Amino acid sequence: MMINHPDFVQWMIEEADASRTKEEFRKLVGIFDRRPIEQECYSCDNTATRASMYQGADGLMFWCEGCNEYGSGANRGKLRIVTTYREVLHMIDAFAAGNKKFKFQTIRELARGKGLSKRITEANLTAFFAA
């Protein structure tokens, strides 16, 4: 659910009545957010520390502390830095009309940037979300 249905996870956390399931989703989002980015920087060989999303475009670009995300030609005010699950979802809500497919693709891309393998299996997901 966390990777394949982020729109449902968002609804559970933000809209659903209090429940054990809602608390479990909050816990898993916290684990996701605490995982460091492991992806290589877009501009150099260092490990990235953040990702950027450009308004009106899909996909993430990963950046280290030493590189400037605006160096790729982004217009000021159009680029948003994201590192967490909910930052990605809120960005898509604000600038892509809450597009479910875009949420799925971008959360998956951020998860991969944080170390989730490309082949998503139950074992890989369990390891990824182990606290």
Phi and psi in radians as a Rosetta constraint file:
Dihedral C 1 N 2 CA 2 C 2 CIRCULARHARMONIC -1.064 0.35
Dihedral N 2 CA 2 C 2 N 3 CIRCULARHARMONIC -0.660 0.35
Dihedral C 2 N 3 CA 3 C 3 CIRCULARHARMONIC -1.659 0.35
Dihedral N 3 CA 3 C 3 N 4 CIRCULARHARMONIC -0.727 0.35
Dihedral C 3 N 4 CA 4 C 4 CIRCULARHARMONIC -1.522 0.35
Dihedral N 4 CA 4 C 4 N 5 CIRCULARHARMONIC -0.336 0.35
Dihedral C 4 N 5 CA 5 C 5 CIRCULARHARMONIC -2.413 0.35
Dihedral N 5 CA 5 C 5 N 6 CIRCULARHARMONIC 1.036 0.35
Dihedral C 5 N 6 CA 6 C 6 CIRCULARHARMONIC -1.103 0.35
Dihedral N 6 CA 6 C 6 N 7 CIRCULARHARMONIC -0.468 0.35
Dihedral C 6 N 7 CA 7 C 7 CIRCULARHARMONIC -1.114 0.35
Dihedral N 7 CA 7 C 7 N 8 CIRCULARHARMONIC -0.675 0.35
Dihedral C 7 N 8 CA 8 C 8 CIRCULARHARMONIC -1.210 0.35
Dihedral N 8 CA 8 C 8 N 9 CIRCULARHARMONIC -0.741 0.35
Dihedral C 8 N 9 CA 9 C 9 CIRCULARHARMONIC -1.032 0.35
Dihedral N 9 CA 9 C 9 N 10 CIRCULARHARMONIC -0.783 0.35
Dihedral C 9 N 10 CA 10 C 10 CIRCULARHARMONIC -1.056 0.35
Dihedral N 10 CA 10 C 10 N 11 CIRCULARHARMONIC -0.785 0.35
Dihedral C 10 N 11 CA 11 C 11 CIRCULARHARMONIC -1.062 0.35
Dihedral N 11 CA 11 C 11 N 12 CIRCULARHARMONIC -0.784 0.35
Dihedral C 11 N 12 CA 12 C 12 CIRCULARHARMONIC -1.037 0.35
Dihedral N 12 CA 12 C 12 N 13 CIRCULARHARMONIC -0.771 0.35
Dihedral C 12 N 13 CA 13 C 13 CIRCULARHARMONIC -1.253 0.35
Dihedral N 13 CA 13 C 13 N 14 CIRCULARHARMONIC -0.712 0.35
Dihedral C 13 N 14 CA 14 C 14 CIRCULARHARMONIC -1.649 0.35
Dihedral N 14 CA 14 C 14 N 15 CIRCULARHARMONIC -0.459 0.35
Dihedral C 14 N 15 CA 15 C 15 CIRCULARHARMONIC -2.100 0.35
Dihedral N 15 CA 15 C 15 N 16 CIRCULARHARMONIC -0.547 0.35
Dihedral C 15 N 16 CA 16 C 16 CIRCULARHARMONIC -1.231 0.35
Dihedral N 16 CA 16 C 16 N 17 CIRCULARHARMONIC 2.675 0.35
Dihedral C 16 N 17 CA 17 C 17 CIRCULARHARMONIC -1.124 0.35
Dihedral N 17 CA 17 C 17 N 18 CIRCULARHARMONIC 2.750 0.35
Dihedral C 17 N 18 CA 18 C 18 CIRCULARHARMONIC -0.962 0.35
Dihedral N 18 CA 18 C 18 N 19 CIRCULARHARMONIC 2.342 0.35
Dihedral C 18 N 19 CA 19 C 19 CIRCULARHARMONIC -2.816 0.35
Dihedral N 19 CA 19 C 19 N 20 CIRCULARHARMONIC 2.928 0.35
Dihedral C 19 N 20 CA 20 C 20 CIRCULARHARMONIC -1.125 0.35
Dihedral N 20 CA 20 C 20 N 21 CIRCULARHARMONIC -0.658 0.35
Dihedral C 20 N 21 CA 21 C 21 CIRCULARHARMONIC -1.112 0.35
Dihedral N 21 CA 21 C 21 N 22 CIRCULARHARMONIC -0.756 0.35
Dihedral C 21 N 22 CA 22 C 22 CIRCULARHARMONIC -1.045 0.35
Dihedral N 22 CA 22 C 22 N 23 CIRCULARHARMONIC -0.761 0.35
Dihedral C 22 N 23 CA 23 C 23 CIRCULARHARMONIC -1.157 0.35
Dihedral N 23 CA 23 C 23 N 24 CIRCULARHARMONIC -0.632 0.35
Dihedral C 23 N 24 CA 24 C 24 CIRCULARHARMONIC -1.152 0.35
Dihedral N 24 CA 24 C 24 N 25 CIRCULARHARMONIC -0.724 0.35
Dihedral C 24 N 25 CA 25 C 25 CIRCULARHARMONIC -1.088 0.35
Dihedral N 25 CA 25 C 25 N 26 CIRCULARHARMONIC -0.736 0.35
Dihedral C 25 N 26 CA 26 C 26 CIRCULARHARMONIC -1.044 0.35
Dihedral N 26 CA 26 C 26 N 27 CIRCULARHARMONIC -0.734 0.35
Dihedral C 26 N 27 CA 27 C 27 CIRCULARHARMONIC -1.084 0.35
Dihedral N 27 CA 27 C 27 N 28 CIRCULARHARMONIC -0.794 0.35
Dihedral C 27 N 28 CA 28 C 28 CIRCULARHARMONIC -1.162 0.35
Dihedral N 28 CA 28 C 28 N 29 CIRCULARHARMONIC -0.648 0.35
Dihedral C 28 N 29 CA 29 C 29 CIRCULARHARMONIC -1.105 0.35
Dihedral N 29 CA 29 C 29 N 30 CIRCULARHARMONIC -0.706 0.35
Dihedral C 29 N 30 CA 30 C 30 CIRCULARHARMONIC -1.072 0.35
Dihedral N 30 CA 30 C 30 N 31 CIRCULARHARMONIC -0.737 0.35
Dihedral C 30 N 31 CA 31 C 31 CIRCULARHARMONIC -1.106 0.35
Dihedral N 31 CA 31 C 31 N 32 CIRCULARHARMONIC -0.805 0.35
Dihedral C 31 N 32 CA 32 C 32 CIRCULARHARMONIC -0.974 0.35
Dihedral N 32 CA 32 C 32 N 33 CIRCULARHARMONIC -0.845 0.35
Dihedral C 32 N 33 CA 33 C 33 CIRCULARHARMONIC -1.151 0.35
Dihedral N 33 CA 33 C 33 N 34 CIRCULARHARMONIC -0.581 0.35
Dihedral C 33 N 34 CA 34 C 34 CIRCULARHARMONIC -1.332 0.35
Dihedral N 34 CA 34 C 34 N 35 CIRCULARHARMONIC -0.316 0.35
Dihedral C 34 N 35 CA 35 C 35 CIRCULARHARMONIC -1.162 0.35
Dihedral N 35 CA 35 C 35 N 36 CIRCULARHARMONIC 2.287 0.35
Dihedral C 35 N 36 CA 36 C 36 CIRCULARHARMONIC -1.308 0.35
Dihedral N 36 CA 36 C 36 N 37 CIRCULARHARMONIC 2.709 0.35
Dihedral C 36 N 37 CA 37 C 37 CIRCULARHARMONIC -1.283 0.35
Dihedral N 37 CA 37 C 37 N 38 CIRCULARHARMONIC 2.341 0.35
Dihedral C 37 N 38 CA 38 C 38 CIRCULARHARMONIC -1.961 0.35
Dihedral N 38 CA 38 C 38 N 39 CIRCULARHARMONIC -0.129 0.35
Dihedral C 38 N 39 CA 39 C 39 CIRCULARHARMONIC -1.150 0.35
Dihedral N 39 CA 39 C 39 N 40 CIRCULARHARMONIC 2.568 0.35
Dihedral C 39 N 40 CA 40 C 40 CIRCULARHARMONIC -1.262 0.35
Dihedral N 40 CA 40 C 40 N 41 CIRCULARHARMONIC 2.512 0.35
Dihedral C 40 N 41 CA 41 C 41 CIRCULARHARMONIC -1.038 0.35
Dihedral N 41 CA 41 C 41 N 42 CIRCULARHARMONIC 2.487 0.35
Dihedral C 41 N 42 CA 42 C 42 CIRCULARHARMONIC -1.068 0.35
Dihedral N 42 CA 42 C 42 N 43 CIRCULARHARMONIC -0.557 0.35
Dihedral C 42 N 43 CA 43 C 43 CIRCULARHARMONIC -1.764 0.35
Dihedral N 43 CA 43 C 43 N 44 CIRCULARHARMONIC -0.321 0.35
Dihedral C 43 N 44 CA 44 C 44 CIRCULARHARMONIC -2.610 0.35
Dihedral N 44 CA 44 C 44 N 45 CIRCULARHARMONIC -2.966 0.35
Dihedral C 44 N 45 CA 45 C 45 CIRCULARHARMONIC -1.627 0.35
Dihedral N 45 CA 45 C 45 N 46 CIRCULARHARMONIC 0.024 0.35
Dihedral C 45 N 46 CA 46 C 46 CIRCULARHARMONIC -1.285 0.35
Dihedral N 46 CA 46 C 46 N 47 CIRCULARHARMONIC 2.842 0.35
Dihedral C 46 N 47 CA 47 C 47 CIRCULARHARMONIC -1.343 0.35
Dihedral N 47 CA 47 C 47 N 48 CIRCULARHARMONIC 2.320 0.35
Dihedral C 47 N 48 CA 48 C 48 CIRCULARHARMONIC -1.235 0.35
Dihedral N 48 CA 48 C 48 N 49 CIRCULARHARMONIC 2.735 0.35
Dihedral C 48 N 49 CA 49 C 49 CIRCULARHARMONIC -2.133 0.35
Dihedral N 49 CA 49 C 49 N 50 CIRCULARHARMONIC -0.153 0.35
Dihedral C 49 N 50 CA 50 C 50 CIRCULARHARMONIC -2.735 0.35
Dihedral N 50 CA 50 C 50 N 51 CIRCULARHARMONIC 2.892 0.35
Dihedral C 50 N 51 CA 51 C 51 CIRCULARHARMONIC -2.204 0.35
Dihedral N 51 CA 51 C 51 N 52 CIRCULARHARMONIC 2.691 0.35
Dihedral C 51 N 52 CA 52 C 52 CIRCULARHARMONIC -2.115 0.35
Dihedral N 52 CA 52 C 52 N 53 CIRCULARHARMONIC 2.576 0.35
Dihedral C 52 N 53 CA 53 C 53 CIRCULARHARMONIC -2.141 0.35
Dihedral N 53 CA 53 C 53 N 54 CIRCULARHARMONIC 2.377 0.35
Dihedral C 53 N 54 CA 54 C 54 CIRCULARHARMONIC -1.810 0.35
Dihedral N 54 CA 54 C 54 N 55 CIRCULARHARMONIC 2.288 0.35
Dihedral C 54 N 55 CA 55 C 55 CIRCULARHARMONIC -1.000 0.35
Dihedral N 55 CA 55 C 55 N 56 CIRCULARHARMONIC 2.259 0.35
Dihedral C 55 N 56 CA 56 C 56 CIRCULARHARMONIC 1.494 0.35
Dihedral N 56 CA 56 C 56 N 57 CIRCULARHARMONIC 0.025 0.35
Dihedral C 56 N 57 CA 57 C 57 CIRCULARHARMONIC -2.219 0.35
Dihedral N 57 CA 57 C 57 N 58 CIRCULARHARMONIC 2.674 0.35
Dihedral C 57 N 58 CA 58 C 58 CIRCULARHARMONIC -1.704 0.35
Dihedral N 58 CA 58 C 58 N 59 CIRCULARHARMONIC 2.809 0.35
Dihedral C 58 N 59 CA 59 C 59 CIRCULARHARMONIC 1.629 0.35
Dihedral N 59 CA 59 C 59 N 60 CIRCULARHARMONIC 2.802 0.35
Dihedral C 59 N 60 CA 60 C 60 CIRCULARHARMONIC -1.964 0.35
Dihedral N 60 CA 60 C 60 N 61 CIRCULARHARMONIC 2.677 0.35
Dihedral C 60 N 61 CA 61 C 61 CIRCULARHARMONIC -2.145 0.35
Dihedral N 61 CA 61 C 61 N 62 CIRCULARHARMONIC 2.372 0.35
Dihedral C 61 N 62 CA 62 C 62 CIRCULARHARMONIC -1.801 0.35
Dihedral N 62 CA 62 C 62 N 63 CIRCULARHARMONIC 2.447 0.35
Dihedral C 62 N 63 CA 63 C 63 CIRCULARHARMONIC -2.342 0.35
Dihedral N 63 CA 63 C 63 N 64 CIRCULARHARMONIC 2.503 0.35
Dihedral C 63 N 64 CA 64 C 64 CIRCULARHARMONIC -1.567 0.35
Dihedral N 64 CA 64 C 64 N 65 CIRCULARHARMONIC 3.076 0.35
Dihedral C 64 N 65 CA 65 C 65 CIRCULARHARMONIC -1.135 0.35
Dihedral N 65 CA 65 C 65 N 66 CIRCULARHARMONIC -0.507 0.35
Dihedral C 65 N 66 CA 66 C 66 CIRCULARHARMONIC -1.508 0.35
Dihedral N 66 CA 66 C 66 N 67 CIRCULARHARMONIC -0.190 0.35
Dihedral C 66 N 67 CA 67 C 67 CIRCULARHARMONIC -1.865 0.35
Dihedral N 67 CA 67 C 67 N 68 CIRCULARHARMONIC 2.616 0.35
Dihedral C 67 N 68 CA 68 C 68 CIRCULARHARMONIC -1.726 0.35
Dihedral N 68 CA 68 C 68 N 69 CIRCULARHARMONIC 2.068 0.35
Dihedral C 68 N 69 CA 69 C 69 CIRCULARHARMONIC -1.118 0.35
Dihedral N 69 CA 69 C 69 N 70 CIRCULARHARMONIC -0.370 0.35
Dihedral C 69 N 70 CA 70 C 70 CIRCULARHARMONIC -1.422 0.35
Dihedral N 70 CA 70 C 70 N 71 CIRCULARHARMONIC -0.119 0.35
Dihedral C 70 N 71 CA 71 C 71 CIRCULARHARMONIC -1.194 0.35
Dihedral N 71 CA 71 C 71 N 72 CIRCULARHARMONIC -0.231 0.35
Dihedral C 71 N 72 CA 72 C 72 CIRCULARHARMONIC -1.552 0.35
Dihedral N 72 CA 72 C 72 N 73 CIRCULARHARMONIC 0.096 0.35
Dihedral C 72 N 73 CA 73 C 73 CIRCULARHARMONIC 1.729 0.35
Dihedral N 73 CA 73 C 73 N 74 CIRCULARHARMONIC 0.195 0.35
Dihedral C 73 N 74 CA 74 C 74 CIRCULARHARMONIC -1.192 0.35
Dihedral N 74 CA 74 C 74 N 75 CIRCULARHARMONIC 2.489 0.35
Dihedral C 74 N 75 CA 75 C 75 CIRCULARHARMONIC -1.358 0.35
Dihedral N 75 CA 75 C 75 N 76 CIRCULARHARMONIC 2.414 0.35
Dihedral C 75 N 76 CA 76 C 76 CIRCULARHARMONIC -0.996 0.35
Dihedral N 76 CA 76 C 76 N 77 CIRCULARHARMONIC 2.390 0.35
Dihedral C 76 N 77 CA 77 C 77 CIRCULARHARMONIC 1.541 0.35
Dihedral N 77 CA 77 C 77 N 78 CIRCULARHARMONIC -0.182 0.35
Dihedral C 77 N 78 CA 78 C 78 CIRCULARHARMONIC -1.775 0.35
Dihedral N 78 CA 78 C 78 N 79 CIRCULARHARMONIC -0.184 0.35
Dihedral C 78 N 79 CA 79 C 79 CIRCULARHARMONIC -1.849 0.35
Dihedral N 79 CA 79 C 79 N 80 CIRCULARHARMONIC 2.379 0.35
Dihedral C 79 N 80 CA 80 C 80 CIRCULARHARMONIC -2.180 0.35
Dihedral N 80 CA 80 C 80 N 81 CIRCULARHARMONIC 2.399 0.35
Dihedral C 80 N 81 CA 81 C 81 CIRCULARHARMONIC -1.582 0.35
Dihedral N 81 CA 81 C 81 N 82 CIRCULARHARMONIC 2.315 0.35
Dihedral C 81 N 82 CA 82 C 82 CIRCULARHARMONIC -2.330 0.35
Dihedral N 82 CA 82 C 82 N 83 CIRCULARHARMONIC 2.489 0.35
Dihedral C 82 N 83 CA 83 C 83 CIRCULARHARMONIC -2.406 0.35
Dihedral N 83 CA 83 C 83 N 84 CIRCULARHARMONIC -0.164 0.35
Dihedral C 83 N 84 CA 84 C 84 CIRCULARHARMONIC -2.108 0.35
Dihedral N 84 CA 84 C 84 N 85 CIRCULARHARMONIC 2.822 0.35
Dihedral C 84 N 85 CA 85 C 85 CIRCULARHARMONIC -0.972 0.35
Dihedral N 85 CA 85 C 85 N 86 CIRCULARHARMONIC -0.919 0.35
Dihedral C 85 N 86 CA 86 C 86 CIRCULARHARMONIC -1.276 0.35
Dihedral N 86 CA 86 C 86 N 87 CIRCULARHARMONIC -0.503 0.35
Dihedral C 86 N 87 CA 87 C 87 CIRCULARHARMONIC -1.073 0.35
Dihedral N 87 CA 87 C 87 N 88 CIRCULARHARMONIC -0.741 0.35
Dihedral C 87 N 88 CA 88 C 88 CIRCULARHARMONIC -1.074 0.35
Dihedral N 88 CA 88 C 88 N 89 CIRCULARHARMONIC -0.852 0.35
Dihedral C 88 N 89 CA 89 C 89 CIRCULARHARMONIC -1.106 0.35
Dihedral N 89 CA 89 C 89 N 90 CIRCULARHARMONIC -0.729 0.35
Dihedral C 89 N 90 CA 90 C 90 CIRCULARHARMONIC -1.191 0.35
Dihedral N 90 CA 90 C 90 N 91 CIRCULARHARMONIC -0.615 0.35
Dihedral C 90 N 91 CA 91 C 91 CIRCULARHARMONIC -1.096 0.35
Dihedral N 91 CA 91 C 91 N 92 CIRCULARHARMONIC -0.764 0.35
Dihedral C 91 N 92 CA 92 C 92 CIRCULARHARMONIC -1.198 0.35
Dihedral N 92 CA 92 C 92 N 93 CIRCULARHARMONIC -0.662 0.35
Dihedral C 92 N 93 CA 93 C 93 CIRCULARHARMONIC -1.045 0.35
Dihedral N 93 CA 93 C 93 N 94 CIRCULARHARMONIC -0.760 0.35
Dihedral C 93 N 94 CA 94 C 94 CIRCULARHARMONIC -1.306 0.35
Dihedral N 94 CA 94 C 94 N 95 CIRCULARHARMONIC -0.631 0.35
Dihedral C 94 N 95 CA 95 C 95 CIRCULARHARMONIC -2.102 0.35
Dihedral N 95 CA 95 C 95 N 96 CIRCULARHARMONIC -0.037 0.35
Dihedral C 95 N 96 CA 96 C 96 CIRCULARHARMONIC -2.388 0.35
Dihedral N 96 CA 96 C 96 N 97 CIRCULARHARMONIC 0.499 0.35
Dihedral C 96 N 97 CA 97 C 97 CIRCULARHARMONIC 0.934 0.35
Dihedral N 97 CA 97 C 97 N 98 CIRCULARHARMONIC 0.557 0.35
Dihedral C 97 N 98 CA 98 C 98 CIRCULARHARMONIC 1.164 0.35
Dihedral N 98 CA 98 C 98 N 99 CIRCULARHARMONIC 0.442 0.35
Dihedral C 98 N 99 CA 99 C 99 CIRCULARHARMONIC -0.915 0.35
Dihedral N 99 CA 99 C 99 N 100 CIRCULARHARMONIC 2.036 0.35
Dihedral C 99 N 100 CA 100 C 100 CIRCULARHARMONIC -1.112 0.35
Dihedral N 100 CA 100 C 100 N 101 CIRCULARHARMONIC -0.722 0.35
Dihedral C 100 N 101 CA 101 C 101 CIRCULARHARMONIC -1.133 0.35
Dihedral N 101 CA 101 C 101 N 102 CIRCULARHARMONIC -0.709 0.35
Dihedral C 101 N 102 CA 102 C 102 CIRCULARHARMONIC -1.122 0.35
Dihedral N 102 CA 102 C 102 N 103 CIRCULARHARMONIC -0.694 0.35
Dihedral C 102 N 103 CA 103 C 103 CIRCULARHARMONIC -1.062 0.35
Dihedral N 103 CA 103 C 103 N 104 CIRCULARHARMONIC -0.842 0.35
Dihedral C 103 N 104 CA 104 C 104 CIRCULARHARMONIC -0.999 0.35
Dihedral N 104 CA 104 C 104 N 105 CIRCULARHARMONIC -0.885 0.35
Dihedral C 104 N 105 CA 105 C 105 CIRCULARHARMONIC -1.119 0.35
Dihedral N 105 CA 105 C 105 N 106 CIRCULARHARMONIC -0.722 0.35
Dihedral C 105 N 106 CA 106 C 106 CIRCULARHARMONIC -1.333 0.35
Dihedral N 106 CA 106 C 106 N 107 CIRCULARHARMONIC -0.679 0.35
Dihedral C 106 N 107 CA 107 C 107 CIRCULARHARMONIC -1.103 0.35
Dihedral N 107 CA 107 C 107 N 108 CIRCULARHARMONIC -0.735 0.35
Dihedral C 107 N 108 CA 108 C 108 CIRCULARHARMONIC -1.074 0.35
Dihedral N 108 CA 108 C 108 N 109 CIRCULARHARMONIC -0.730 0.35
Dihedral C 108 N 109 CA 109 C 109 CIRCULARHARMONIC -1.142 0.35
Dihedral N 109 CA 109 C 109 N 110 CIRCULARHARMONIC -0.736 0.35
Dihedral C 109 N 110 CA 110 C 110 CIRCULARHARMONIC -1.147 0.35
Dihedral N 110 CA 110 C 110 N 111 CIRCULARHARMONIC -0.700 0.35
Dihedral C 110 N 111 CA 111 C 111 CIRCULARHARMONIC -1.060 0.35
Dihedral N 111 CA 111 C 111 N 112 CIRCULARHARMONIC -0.732 0.35
Dihedral C 111 N 112 CA 112 C 112 CIRCULARHARMONIC -1.139 0.35
Dihedral N 112 CA 112 C 112 N 113 CIRCULARHARMONIC -0.652 0.35
Dihedral C 112 N 113 CA 113 C 113 CIRCULARHARMONIC -1.140 0.35
Dihedral N 113 CA 113 C 113 N 114 CIRCULARHARMONIC -0.405 0.35
Dihedral C 113 N 114 CA 114 C 114 CIRCULARHARMONIC -1.688 0.35
Dihedral N 114 CA 114 C 114 N 115 CIRCULARHARMONIC 0.141 0.35
Dihedral C 114 N 115 CA 115 C 115 CIRCULARHARMONIC 1.948 0.35
Dihedral N 115 CA 115 C 115 N 116 CIRCULARHARMONIC -0.019 0.35
Dihedral C 115 N 116 CA 116 C 116 CIRCULARHARMONIC -1.256 0.35
Dihedral N 116 CA 116 C 116 N 117 CIRCULARHARMONIC 2.300 0.35
Dihedral C 116 N 117 CA 117 C 117 CIRCULARHARMONIC -1.178 0.35
Dihedral N 117 CA 117 C 117 N 118 CIRCULARHARMONIC 2.759 0.35
Dihedral C 117 N 118 CA 118 C 118 CIRCULARHARMONIC -1.116 0.35
Dihedral N 118 CA 118 C 118 N 119 CIRCULARHARMONIC -0.619 0.35
Dihedral C 118 N 119 CA 119 C 119 CIRCULARHARMONIC -1.525 0.35
Dihedral N 119 CA 119 C 119 N 120 CIRCULARHARMONIC 1.900 0.35
Dihedral C 119 N 120 CA 120 C 120 CIRCULARHARMONIC -1.589 0.35
Dihedral N 120 CA 120 C 120 N 121 CIRCULARHARMONIC 1.989 0.35
Dihedral C 120 N 121 CA 121 C 121 CIRCULARHARMONIC -2.156 0.35
Dihedral N 121 CA 121 C 121 N 122 CIRCULARHARMONIC 2.933 0.35
Dihedral C 121 N 122 CA 122 C 122 CIRCULARHARMONIC -1.028 0.35
Dihedral N 122 CA 122 C 122 N 123 CIRCULARHARMONIC -0.736 0.35
Dihedral C 122 N 123 CA 123 C 123 CIRCULARHARMONIC -1.122 0.35
Dihedral N 123 CA 123 C 123 N 124 CIRCULARHARMONIC -0.740 0.35
Dihedral C 123 N 124 CA 124 C 124 CIRCULARHARMONIC -1.121 0.35
Dihedral N 124 CA 124 C 124 N 125 CIRCULARHARMONIC -0.721 0.35
Dihedral C 124 N 125 CA 125 C 125 CIRCULARHARMONIC -1.171 0.35
Dihedral N 125 CA 125 C 125 N 126 CIRCULARHARMONIC -0.715 0.35
Dihedral C 125 N 126 CA 126 C 126 CIRCULARHARMONIC -1.065 0.35
Dihedral N 126 CA 126 C 126 N 127 CIRCULARHARMONIC -0.776 0.35
Dihedral C 126 N 127 CA 127 C 127 CIRCULARHARMONIC -1.129 0.35
Dihedral N 127 CA 127 C 127 N 128 CIRCULARHARMONIC -0.727 0.35
Dihedral C 127 N 128 CA 128 C 128 CIRCULARHARMONIC -1.093 0.35
Dihedral N 128 CA 128 C 128 N 129 CIRCULARHARMONIC -0.707 0.35
Dihedral C 128 N 129 CA 129 C 129 CIRCULARHARMONIC -1.664 0.35
Dihedral N 129 CA 129 C 129 N 130 CIRCULARHARMONIC 0.144 0.35
Dihedral C 129 N 130 CA 130 C 130 CIRCULARHARMONIC -1.179 0.35
Dihedral N 130 CA 130 C 130 N 131 CIRCULARHARMONIC 2.253 0.35
